[in-house]
Amino acid sequence: MDNNFKAYDEASELLKALAHPVRLCIVKGLLEKGRCNVSHMQECLDIPQSTVSQHLQKLRNAGIVVAERSGLEINYMIKNDTVIKLIEAIFGEEL
C-alpha cells in the first residue's frame, strides 16, 4: 500500500461521477456514437433536457466529457481514456 491519496482521490471522483445510471448511460452512448447533442440524448433517455444538462455538467466537471460548439449546436464527446477502459470493462465489450 502507498499513501498517495491524491491519486486515490482523483480515481474516486471519477468513479463517483460515473456512479449514476443516467450518467453511465450517457457515457456509454457517447462512446458508441462518438458525439451527440443534448436534444438527441434527451429524446433517447426520455428525461427532461434540463436533467440531461445537469448530468452532462457533472461529467464535464469530472473531466469525462468535453463540449464542442458547431454553430448553434453543442456536441459532447468522451475525452478520458481511463473512462473508455472502465466502460469496456464494466460492459464486457470493446467500444
LINSULTA-V609919 format. One record per residue. N is the residue number from 0. RES is the residue in three letters. PSI is psi in whole degrees, 0 to 359 (999 if undefined). Layout:
# LINSULTA-V609919
n:res:psi
N:RES:PSI
N:RES:PSI
This chain:
# LINSULTA-V609919
n:res:psi
0:MET:149
1:ASP:168
2:ASN:36
3:ASN:73
4:PHE:338
5:LYS:316
6:ALA:320
7:TYR:323
8:ASP:316
9:GLU:317
10:ALA:319
11:SER:325
12:GLU:321
13:LEU:314
14:LEU:322
15:LYS:319
16:ALA:327
17:LEU:346
18:ALA:45
19:HIS:133
20:PRO:319
21:VAL:315
22:ARG:321
23:LEU:319
24:CYS:318
25:ILE:313
26:VAL:315
27:LYS:317
28:GLY:319
29:LEU:323
30:LEU:321
31:GLU:321
32:LYS:333
33:GLY:308
34:ARG:156
35:CYS:155
36:ASN:168
37:VAL:320
38:SER:316
39:HIS:317
40:MET:318
41:GLN:318
42:GLU:316
43:CYS:318
44:LEU:342
45:ASP:46
46:ILE:160
47:PRO:147
48:GLN:324
49:SER:325
50:THR:317
51:VAL:316
52:SER:321
53:GLN:318
54:HIS:320
55:LEU:323
56:GLN:319
57:LYS:320
58:LEU:324
59:ARG:315
60:ASN:329
61:ALA:356
62:GLY:23
63:ILE:318
64:VAL:158
65:VAL:155
66:ALA:141
67:GLU:122
68:ARG:136
69:SER:93
70:GLY:236
71:LEU:350
72:GLU:139
73:ILE:122
74:ASN:144
75:TYR:147
76:MET:160
77:ILE:136
78:LYS:358
79:ASN:113
80:ASP:327
81:THR:320
82:VAL:320
83:ILE:314
84:LYS:319
85:LEU:313
86:ILE:318
87:GLU:320
88:ALA:318
89:ILE:316
90:PHE:358
91:GLY:33
92:GLU:152
93:GLU:132
94:LEU:999
